[in-house]
Amino acid sequence: MRLADLIQRAGINGVDAGDAAVTGFAIDHRKIAPGTVFGAFQGAKFNAEDFIPAAIEAGAAAIVARAEAKVEGALHIASDEPRQTFANLAAKFFTPVPETVVAVTGTNGKTSTAEMTRQIWRMCGERAASIGTLGVTTPDGSVSTGLTTPDIVTFLSNMSGLAREGVTHVAYEASSHGLSQFRNEGLRVNAGAFTNFSRDHLDYHETMEQYFAAKMRLFDEVVEDGAPAIIWTGPKPDEWTKRAVQHAKRRGLQVLTVGEQGDFLRLAGREATQLGQLLAIEHAGETKSVKLPLIGAYQTANALVSAALAMATGADAAQVFDALGRLQPVRGRLERAVITAAGAPVYVDYAHTPDALEAATVALRPHVDEAKGGKLIVVFGAGGDRDTGKRAPMGEVASKAADTVIVTDDNPRGEDAASIRRQVLAKAGDNTTEIGGRREAIAYAIAQGSAADIILIAGKGHEEGQIIGSGDNMRILPFNDVQVARECAAEMVA
């Protein structure tokens, strides 16, 4: 493919590419082959501009970088936003792409919403996939990527590969990191969704305003003009939800609100059942009764946002409501890992923010048999090298919401694990116990559980390892909460 054609299709002016041919795109200079376009970006830890000479020596056809970057021996495509320019160029190279693409942003619920949207589309007869924290989930299986939003080359390559496999519908998680770093640009995005907003990632964004601005790029710039904007609204919409609606309206998007105050899908009633929830949903002047096979208010929110995304992109409403009754739990999201020999159900959830931890405990509380003295037992920790300000609030939330709390290690990374636990414990109540080893903490919780209790293991969800150390000293020890819970429950029987 000629570089000149890509530049023209990307709307870049003032660049003469001659007859140069493009064979690929890369943001890692070690992956350069003759004809590759190299994205040389400044990062928090590395400046890829330092590797421009190596990329040119390896045969790079062009370098996308700041105007100030030194480029000798290859075409310099200068840009004030080199990540965005690189993404727009790459999007013209990686074709075809699925015809229907939707994106989900928000602090919590992105993974579940994207995956549930995929499930609904599949049950409506579409070949659908999802991309996010769980990896690339296709009609034929799942491949892990390890990142909520992969780098732009991987993202676009995945999209093109899915299209070549016959996938027509894709839902992806639009994380704040991905949006701020232009990691999911250039595609035609048919609809966007906003789930909720609360504290997270302030180690990266620094302030809530900057964090919210990153999220709002989805509505401000990424989705196509006039696209549907699905926004969850609870019984009392918070200020962030109102502002999300304002962003969508300013852009001229079709705002479709969902929830207790929703105008597109209104949650008129919700009743907890033994294995799920009975929902009353108002849509187009009619009330539908849906038996949702998932527990918890936030799972209801995720399911309804997913339903709205499917309907907004052409799915039949009757088929969507039928599909809601057949949704499968998302891995690591209030996933029931085991029922102990004593009869205590053990759930695993990815909750790693104060709001998410509170939502998970609220979801499980109705299933505690308090008439028989049942307790809600919660095991959780906080990750190292991440937003430190959320640690004490997590301890406070857990000790208020649960009857018994065990604070343990999550992924300490480069920090001292005991120091992280002390910060979590700073605002925890007298019902809190500290057990550093995560396996030991899980075993302790399971040993306490009775048939009247519910046990929640929070923080790591679907993750397959525990990260110890950082940089060259980083180790990832095999650790899966679901597997460990099952092993600990089995050991109680042996």
C-alpha positions as CSV (number, residue, x, y, z in Angstrom):
1,M,0.0,0.0,0.0
2,R,1.4,3.4,-1.0
3,L,2.1,5.8,1.9
4,A,0.9,8.7,-0.2
5,D,-2.6,7.1,-0.4
6,L,-2.7,6.5,3.3
7,I,-1.7,10.1,4.0
8,Q,-4.4,11.4,1.6
9,R,-7.1,9.2,3.1
10,A,-6.1,10.3,6.6
11,G,-6.6,13.9,5.6
12,I,-3.0,14.9,6.3
13,N,-1.8,17.9,4.2
14,G,1.6,19.2,3.3
15,V,3.4,15.8,3.3
16,D,5.0,14.5,0.1
17,A,5.5,10.7,0.5
18,G,6.6,10.0,-3.1
19,D,6.2,6.4,-4.1
20,A,7.1,4.9,-0.7
21,A,5.3,1.7,0.1
22,V,4.0,0.7,3.6
23,T,4.3,-2.8,4.9
24,G,3.1,-2.2,8.5
25,F,2.9,0.0,11.6
26,A,4.9,-0.2,14.9
27,I,5.4,1.8,18.1
28,D,8.3,-0.5,19.2
29,H,11.5,0.2,17.3
30,R,12.5,-3.5,17.7
31,K,9.5,-4.5,15.5
32,I,10.5,-2.3,12.5
33,A,10.9,-4.0,9.1
34,P,11.5,-2.3,5.8
35,G,8.4,-0.2,4.9
36,T,7.1,0.2,8.5
37,V,5.7,3.4,9.7
38,F,7.1,4.1,13.2
39,G,5.2,6.0,15.9
40,A,7.8,7.8,18.1
41,F,5.9,9.1,21.1
42,Q,7.0,10.6,24.4
43,G,5.9,8.5,27.3
44,A,6.0,8.6,31.1
45,K,9.0,6.3,31.3
46,F,10.5,6.3,27.8
47,N,10.8,8.7,24.9
48,A,10.6,6.8,21.7
49,E,12.1,9.7,19.8
50,D,15.4,8.4,21.2
51,F,15.0,5.3,19.0
52,I,14.2,7.1,15.7
53,P,17.8,6.5,14.3
54,A,17.5,2.7,15.1
55,A,14.0,2.6,13.4
56,I,15.4,4.3,10.3
57,E,18.4,2.0,10.2
58,A,15.9,-1.0,10.3
59,G,14.1,0.4,7.3
60,A,11.2,2.6,8.6
61,A,9.4,4.2,5.7
62,A,8.2,7.2,7.8
63,I,8.4,8.5,11.3
64,V,5.3,10.1,13.0
65,A,6.6,12.4,15.8
66,R,6.6,15.9,17.1
67,A,7.9,18.6,14.8
68,E,10.8,19.1,17.2
69,A,12.0,15.5,16.8
70,K,15.2,14.9,14.8
71,V,14.4,12.7,11.8
72,E,17.1,12.1,9.2
73,G,16.9,9.5,6.4
74,A,13.2,8.9,6.4
75,L,10.0,10.9,5.9
76,H,9.0,12.9,9.0
77,I,5.2,13.2,9.5
78,A,5.2,16.0,12.1
79,S,2.2,16.4,14.3
80,D,1.1,18.3,17.5
81,E,-0.6,15.0,18.5
82,P,1.6,12.3,17.0
83,R,-0.4,9.5,18.7
84,Q,-3.6,10.6,17.1
85,T,-2.0,11.2,13.6
86,F,-0.4,7.7,13.8
87,A,-3.7,6.1,14.8
88,N,-5.6,7.8,11.9
89,L,-2.9,6.6,9.4
90,A,-2.9,3.1,10.8
91,A,-6.7,2.9,10.7
92,K,-6.5,3.4,6.9
93,F,-4.0,0.5,6.6
94,F,-5.7,-2.1,8.8
95,T,-8.8,-3.0,6.7
96,P,-11.4,-4.3,6.6
97,V,-13.0,-3.7,9.9
98,P,-16.3,-4.9,11.4
99,E,-19.3,-2.9,10.2
100,T,-20.8,-2.3,13.7
101,V,-18.5,-1.1,16.5
102,V,-19.5,0.3,19.9
103,A,-17.4,1.6,22.7
104,V,-18.0,1.6,26.5
105,T,-16.4,3.9,29.0
106,G,-16.9,4.6,32.7
107,T,-15.1,3.8,35.9
108,N,-16.8,0.5,36.6
109,G,-18.8,-2.0,34.4
110,K,-16.9,-1.6,31.2
111,T,-15.8,-5.2,31.0
112,S,-19.3,-6.6,31.8
113,T,-21.1,-4.2,29.5
114,A,-18.9,-5.0,26.5
115,E,-19.1,-8.7,27.1
116,M,-22.9,-8.7,27.7
117,T,-23.3,-6.6,24.5
118,R,-21.4,-9.3,22.7
119,Q,-23.6,-12.0,24.2
120,I,-26.8,-10.2,23.3
121,W,-25.7,-9.7,19.7
122,R,-24.8,-13.4,19.5
123,M,-28.2,-14.4,20.7
124,C,-29.7,-12.1,18.1
125,G,-27.9,-14.0,15.4
126,E,-24.9,-11.8,14.8
127,R,-21.2,-12.9,14.7
128,A,-19.9,-10.7,17.5
129,A,-16.8,-10.1,19.6
130,S,-15.7,-8.0,22.5
131,I,-12.3,-6.5,23.3
132,G,-11.1,-5.4,26.8
133,T,-9.7,-6.6,30.1
134,L,-10.7,-10.2,29.4
135,G,-8.9,-10.1,26.1
136,V,-10.5,-10.6,22.6
137,T,-13.6,-12.8,23.0
138,T,-14.8,-14.1,19.7
139,P,-17.6,-16.4,18.6
140,D,-15.0,-19.2,18.6
141,G,-13.0,-18.5,21.8
142,S,-11.0,-16.0,23.8
143,V,-7.4,-14.7,23.5
144,S,-6.0,-12.7,26.4
145,T,-4.3,-9.4,25.7
146,G,-3.5,-8.4,29.3
147,L,-4.6,-4.8,28.8
148,T,-8.1,-3.1,29.0
149,T,-7.2,-1.1,25.8
150,P,-4.3,-2.6,23.9
151,D,-1.9,-0.4,21.9
152,I,-3.3,1.1,18.7
153,V,-1.4,-1.3,16.4
154,T,-2.7,-4.4,18.3
155,F,-6.2,-2.9,18.6
156,L,-6.5,-2.1,14.9
157,S,-4.9,-5.4,13.8
158,N,-7.3,-7.3,16.1
159,M,-10.2,-5.4,14.5
160,S,-9.1,-6.2,11.0
161,G,-8.5,-9.8,11.9
162,L,-12.0,-10.2,13.4
163,A,-13.5,-8.8,10.2
164,R,-11.6,-11.2,8.1
165,E,-13.0,-14.0,10.3
166,G,-16.5,-12.9,9.5
167,V,-17.2,-10.9,12.7
168,T,-19.6,-8.1,12.0
169,H,-20.2,-6.6,15.5
170,V,-17.6,-5.6,18.1
171,A,-18.0,-4.0,21.6
172,Y,-14.8,-2.7,23.1
173,E,-13.8,-1.1,26.4
174,A,-12.7,2.5,26.0
175,S,-10.5,3.1,29.1
176,S,-9.4,6.5,30.2
177,H,-5.8,5.6,29.5
178,G,-6.7,4.4,26.0
179,L,-8.8,7.5,25.2
180,S,-6.1,9.9,26.5
181,Q,-3.4,8.1,24.5
182,F,-5.4,7.7,21.3
183,R,-5.2,3.9,21.5
184,N,-8.6,3.3,19.9
185,E,-8.8,6.0,17.2
186,G,-9.7,6.0,13.5
187,L,-12.5,3.5,13.4
188,R,-16.1,4.4,12.7
189,V,-17.7,4.0,16.1
190,N,-21.5,3.6,15.8
191,A,-22.5,4.1,19.4
192,G,-20.9,4.9,22.8
193,A,-21.9,4.2,26.3
194,F,-21.1,5.8,29.7
195,T,-21.7,3.5,32.7
196,N,-20.7,5.6,35.8
197,F,-17.9,7.7,37.2
198,S,-15.9,7.6,40.5
199,R,-12.4,7.8,41.8
200,D,-9.7,5.7,40.1
201,H,-6.4,6.1,38.2
202,L,-5.5,9.4,39.8
203,D,-1.9,8.3,39.8
204,Y,-2.1,8.8,36.1
205,H,-4.7,11.6,35.5
206,E,-3.9,13.5,38.7
207,T,-7.3,15.1,39.2
208,M,-11.0,14.0,38.8
209,E,-11.5,16.7,36.2
210,Q,-8.6,15.3,34.0
211,Y,-9.9,11.8,34.5
212,F,-13.4,12.8,33.5
213,A,-12.1,14.7,30.5
214,A,-10.3,11.6,29.3
215,K,-13.5,9.6,29.5
216,M,-15.5,12.3,27.7
217,R,-13.3,12.1,24.6
218,L,-15.5,9.1,23.7
219,F,-18.5,11.5,23.2
220,D,-16.5,14.6,22.3
221,E,-14.5,13.1,19.5
222,V,-14.5,9.3,19.0
223,V,-18.0,8.2,18.2
224,E,-19.3,9.3,14.8
225,D,-21.5,12.4,14.4
226,G,-25.1,11.9,15.5
227,A,-24.4,8.5,17.0
228,P,-26.4,7.1,20.0
229,A,-24.9,7.9,23.4
230,I,-26.1,5.4,26.0
231,I,-25.9,6.9,29.5
232,W,-26.8,5.1,32.8
233,T,-28.8,7.2,35.2
234,G,-29.8,5.9,38.7
235,P,-32.7,7.0,40.9
236,K,-30.9,10.3,41.5
237,P,-28.5,11.1,38.7
238,D,-25.1,12.4,40.0
239,E,-23.3,15.5,38.8
240,W,-20.9,13.4,36.6
241,T,-23.9,11.7,34.8
242,K,-25.5,15.1,34.1
243,R,-22.2,16.4,32.7
244,A,-21.9,13.3,30.5
245,V,-25.3,14.1,29.1
246,Q,-24.2,17.7,28.4
247,H,-21.1,16.5,26.6
248,A,-23.2,14.2,24.4
249,K,-25.8,16.9,23.6
250,R,-23.2,19.5,22.8
251,R,-21.8,17.1,20.2
252,G,-25.2,16.5,18.7
253,L,-25.3,12.9,19.7
254,Q,-28.6,11.0,20.2
255,V,-28.8,10.7,24.0
256,L,-30.5,7.6,25.2
257,T,-30.7,7.3,29.0
258,V,-31.1,4.0,30.8
259,G,-32.0,3.3,34.4
260,E,-34.5,4.3,37.1
261,Q,-34.8,7.7,35.4
262,G,-34.1,6.5,31.9
263,D,-36.1,7.7,28.9
264,F,-35.1,4.9,26.6
265,L,-35.1,1.9,29.0
266,R,-36.6,2.7,32.4
267,L,-36.0,0.3,35.3
268,A,-39.5,0.3,36.8
269,G,-38.9,-2.4,39.3
270,R,-36.2,-4.8,40.6
271,E,-36.7,-7.8,42.9
272,A,-33.9,-10.1,44.1
273,T,-34.5,-13.8,43.6
274,Q,-32.5,-16.8,44.8
275,L,-30.4,-17.0,41.6
276,G,-30.9,-13.6,40.0
277,Q,-33.4,-10.7,39.8
278,L,-36.8,-10.1,38.4
279,L,-36.8,-6.8,36.4
280,A,-39.7,-4.6,35.2
281,I,-38.4,-2.6,32.2
282,E,-40.3,0.1,30.4
283,H,-39.6,0.6,26.7
284,A,-41.6,2.3,24.0
285,G,-44.7,2.6,26.2
286,E,-44.7,-1.0,27.3
287,T,-43.5,-2.8,30.4
288,K,-41.5,-6.0,30.0
289,S,-40.8,-8.5,32.7
290,V,-37.3,-10.0,32.6
291,K,-35.8,-12.7,34.7
292,L,-32.1,-11.6,34.8
293,P,-29.9,-14.6,35.8
294,L,-27.4,-12.3,37.5
295,I,-27.3,-10.8,41.0
296,G,-26.8,-7.2,42.1
297,A,-28.0,-3.7,41.1
298,Y,-24.8,-3.0,39.2
299,Q,-25.2,-6.1,37.1
300,T,-28.7,-4.8,36.2
301,A,-27.1,-1.5,35.2
302,N,-24.5,-3.3,33.0
303,A,-27.2,-5.5,31.4
304,L,-29.5,-2.6,30.6
305,V,-26.7,-0.5,29.1
306,S,-25.8,-3.5,27.0
307,A,-29.4,-4.0,25.9
308,A,-29.6,-0.3,24.9
309,L,-26.4,-0.6,22.9
310,A,-27.7,-3.6,21.0
311,M,-31.1,-1.9,20.3
312,A,-29.4,1.4,19.3
313,T,-27.4,-0.5,16.6
314,G,-30.3,-2.3,15.1
315,A,-31.2,-5.3,17.3
316,D,-34.8,-6.2,17.6
317,A,-36.2,-5.2,21.0
318,A,-38.1,-8.5,21.6
319,Q,-35.0,-10.5,20.9
320,V,-32.9,-8.3,23.2
321,F,-35.3,-8.8,26.1
322,D,-35.3,-12.5,25.5
323,A,-31.5,-12.5,25.5
324,L,-31.3,-10.6,28.8
325,G,-32.9,-13.7,30.4
326,R,-30.1,-15.9,29.1
327,L,-27.0,-13.8,29.9
328,Q,-24.1,-15.7,31.3
329,P,-21.9,-14.3,34.2
330,V,-18.8,-12.5,33.1
331,R,-15.6,-14.0,34.3
332,G,-14.4,-12.5,37.6
333,R,-17.5,-10.2,37.9
334,L,-19.5,-11.5,40.9
335,E,-18.6,-15.0,39.7
336,R,-19.6,-17.8,42.0
337,A,-16.4,-19.7,42.5
338,V,-17.6,-22.5,44.9
339,I,-20.1,-23.4,47.6
340,T,-18.1,-24.6,50.6
341,A,-18.8,-27.9,52.4
342,A,-20.5,-25.8,55.1
343,G,-22.8,-24.3,52.5
344,A,-21.3,-20.8,52.1
345,P,-21.3,-19.4,48.5
346,V,-18.0,-17.8,47.6
347,Y,-18.0,-15.0,45.0
348,V,-15.1,-13.4,43.2
349,D,-15.2,-9.9,41.9
350,Y,-12.8,-7.4,40.2
351,A,-13.9,-4.6,42.5
352,H,-10.8,-2.4,43.2
353,T,-12.2,1.0,43.9
354,P,-14.3,2.2,46.8
355,D,-17.5,2.5,44.7
356,A,-17.0,-0.9,43.0
357,L,-16.4,-2.5,46.4
358,E,-19.5,-0.9,47.8
359,A,-21.6,-2.0,44.8
360,A,-20.4,-5.6,45.1
361,T,-21.2,-5.8,48.8
362,V,-24.6,-4.2,48.2
363,A,-25.3,-6.8,45.5
364,L,-24.5,-9.7,47.8
365,R,-26.1,-8.4,51.1
366,P,-29.7,-9.5,50.1
367,H,-28.4,-13.1,49.8
368,V,-27.1,-13.3,53.3
369,D,-29.5,-15.2,55.6
370,E,-29.6,-12.7,58.4
371,A,-32.5,-14.4,60.1
372,K,-30.1,-17.3,60.8
373,G,-27.3,-15.0,61.9
374,G,-25.6,-14.9,58.5
375,K,-22.7,-12.6,57.8
376,L,-21.2,-11.0,54.7
377,I,-17.4,-11.8,54.8
378,V,-15.2,-9.8,52.5
379,V,-11.5,-10.4,51.5
380,F,-9.7,-7.7,49.6
381,G,-6.5,-5.7,49.2
382,A,-5.2,-2.7,47.2
383,G,-2.7,-2.7,44.3
384,G,0.7,-1.2,44.6
385,D,2.1,1.6,42.3
386,R,-1.5,2.8,41.8
387,D,-3.7,5.5,43.2
388,T,-2.9,5.6,46.9
389,G,-5.7,7.9,47.8
390,K,-8.4,5.2,47.3
391,R,-6.9,2.8,49.8
392,A,-8.2,4.1,53.1
393,P,-11.7,4.8,51.6
394,M,-11.8,1.1,50.5
395,G,-11.1,0.0,54.0
396,E,-13.8,2.3,55.3
397,V,-16.4,1.1,52.8
398,A,-15.6,-2.5,53.4
399,S,-15.8,-2.3,57.1
400,K,-19.2,-0.5,57.0
401,A,-20.7,-2.7,54.3
402,A,-19.5,-6.1,55.5
403,D,-19.8,-7.9,58.9
404,T,-16.3,-9.4,58.7
405,V,-13.4,-8.0,56.7
406,I,-10.0,-9.5,55.9
407,V,-7.5,-7.1,54.5
408,T,-4.8,-8.9,52.5
409,D,-2.4,-8.4,49.6
410,D,-3.5,-7.7,46.0
411,N,-0.7,-6.9,43.5
412,P,2.0,-5.2,45.7
413,R,4.1,-4.5,42.6
414,G,7.0,-2.2,43.6
415,E,5.6,-1.2,47.0
416,D,6.0,-2.7,50.5
417,A,2.9,-4.9,50.9
418,A,2.6,-4.3,54.6
419,S,2.6,-0.5,54.0
420,I,-0.2,-0.9,51.5
421,R,-2.2,-2.9,54.1
422,R,-1.6,-0.2,56.8
423,Q,-3.0,2.5,54.4
424,V,-6.1,0.3,53.8
425,L,-6.6,-0.3,57.5
426,A,-6.3,3.4,58.4
427,K,-10.1,3.9,58.2
428,A,-11.2,0.3,58.7
429,G,-13.4,-0.7,61.7
430,D,-13.0,-3.2,64.5
431,N,-14.5,-5.9,62.3
432,T,-11.3,-6.0,60.3
433,T,-8.5,-8.6,60.4
434,E,-5.2,-8.3,58.6
435,I,-3.7,-11.4,56.9
436,G,-0.9,-10.6,54.4
437,G,-0.8,-13.8,52.4
438,R,-3.8,-13.8,50.0
439,R,-4.2,-17.6,50.0
440,E,-4.1,-17.7,53.7
441,A,-6.7,-14.9,53.9
442,I,-9.0,-16.7,51.5
443,A,-8.6,-19.9,53.5
444,Y,-9.4,-18.1,56.7
445,A,-12.6,-16.6,55.3
446,I,-13.7,-19.9,53.9
447,A,-13.1,-21.5,57.3
448,Q,-15.4,-18.9,58.9
449,G,-18.3,-19.4,56.5
450,S,-21.6,-21.1,57.2
451,A,-24.6,-21.8,55.1
452,A,-26.1,-18.5,56.1
453,D,-23.1,-16.5,55.0
454,I,-21.8,-15.0,51.8
455,I,-18.1,-14.7,51.1
456,L,-16.7,-12.1,48.7
457,I,-13.1,-12.2,47.4
458,A,-12.5,-8.8,45.7
459,G,-9.9,-6.9,43.8
460,K,-8.3,-9.4,41.3
461,G,-11.3,-10.9,39.6
462,H,-10.3,-12.8,36.4
463,E,-6.5,-12.2,36.9
464,E,-4.2,-15.2,36.6
465,G,-1.2,-13.9,38.6
466,Q,-0.1,-11.8,41.5
467,I,2.5,-9.1,40.6
468,I,5.4,-8.8,43.0
469,G,8.2,-6.2,42.4
470,S,8.6,-3.9,39.5
471,G,11.0,-3.2,36.6
472,D,13.7,-5.9,36.2
473,N,12.7,-7.3,39.6
474,M,9.1,-7.9,38.7
475,R,7.7,-11.4,39.2
476,I,4.2,-12.7,38.3
477,L,3.3,-15.6,40.6
478,P,0.5,-17.8,39.4
479,F,-2.7,-16.9,41.3
480,N,-6.3,-17.1,40.4
481,D,-8.9,-16.2,43.1
482,V,-11.5,-18.6,41.7
483,Q,-9.0,-21.5,41.6
484,V,-7.6,-20.7,45.0
485,A,-11.1,-20.5,46.6
486,R,-11.9,-23.9,45.2
487,E,-8.7,-25.4,46.5
488,C,-9.2,-23.9,49.9
489,A,-12.7,-25.2,50.1
490,A,-11.6,-28.7,49.1
491,E,-8.9,-28.6,51.8
492,M,-11.5,-28.0,54.4
493,V,-13.1,-31.3,53.4
494,A,-9.9,-33.3,53.2
